[in-house]
Each structure stands twice: as structure tokens, then as C-alpha cells.
Amino acid sequence: MSFFAGLRETFTLPDLRRRMLITLLLLVIYRFAANVPVPGVDREILRQVLQPDSAIGGFAQVLDLLSGGAVSNFSVLAMGVYPYIT
């Protein structure tokens, strides 16, 4: 059985199709919401802190890499994830 045949068969089952579509919808909503920045944060100062030559820049770049760019964007959703990452 090929990958596409298995995927086609997956969508014939109503319960599995519903679960896959809900998961896809949640991922899309998360990706859109991850681009909403925290209000009141000066983005220029944040950009200066995240420069590689600053004191915390190296660690912040690694954290940004692990969070999918949420540190440099300083998104609302990333605020709830940071305690679990660090």
C-alpha cells in the first residue's frame, strides 16, 4: 500500500477524517496566532538584544531556533511556552 493510498483510505473513515481536520485546523490557528506580537514591547530594543554580539544574544538565538522564531517575534502564544522550554 502506497502512502497516498493509505491517506485516501484514512479520509474514508469519518472519525479519523474529523480528527485529522481538527488537528490541521488547530495547527493553522496556532501559526496565525504565533505572529501576533505582545503589545507594549519595543521591537527595536528586542532586535538589539537578540544580536549575536550582545551578552544574551547567543542564548537568545538558540532559544529562538528551538521556538520556531517566536522569540524574535515575541508572540503572545510564545509567552505560555517559554517556561517549559527553558
N, C-alpha and C positions, 0 to 999 in steps of 0.2 A: 504494500500500500504506500503510495507516494504521500508527500506532505500535503499537497493540495487536495488529494482525495480525502485524506483524514480531516482536513479543515472543512471541506464541503460537507462531510458526514457529521461533523461537530455542529454545524449550523442547522442540521435537520432535527436535532433534539431540542425541544422547546426550552427545557430547564437550563441546559448548558448554553444555549444561544443567549438567553436572558442574562445569565451570569457574566458571559463574555462581554456583552454590550454594556452592562452596568460598570464593569471594570474599565472598559475603554472610555466610557463617559467620565468616570472619576479621574482617570489619568489626564484627559483633556482639560477638565475643570482645574485640576492641580497645576497644569502647565500654564494656563492662563492666569491663575491667581498668583503663581510664583513670580510674575512680572509686576505685581503691584508693590511699589516701594512703601516703606514705612514713612508716614508723614512726619515732618519736622527734622529730618536728617539732611544735613548739608552734604550733597553728593560730591562736591569738590574736595572737602576735607576728608571724606571717606576714600576718595580716589588717591589722595596724598598718603593716607595711612597704609593703603594697600600696595604702594610702590615697593618694588623689591629691595631698594636701598634703605628703607625705613627700618626701625627697630623691630617692629612686629610684622613687617611685610612678608618675610619668608613663610612664617607660620600661617599668616592670613591667606597666602596664595595656596598653600596645601589645603587649608580648610575650604577655600573657595572651590578647589578642584574636587574635593570629596562631596561638596554640597551641590554640585552642578551649576555653579555660578551664582548661587543665592547670596553669598557674602558680598560680592561686588555689587550686586543689585540691592542688597539689604531688604529683601522682600518680607511681607507680612507673614507668609507661611513659614519662612525660614526661622522666624523668631521662636516657634514652638519646637523646632527640630534641633537647634544648636545645643541644648543641654545634653542631648543623647549622643551627639557626635563627639563632643569634646570630653 
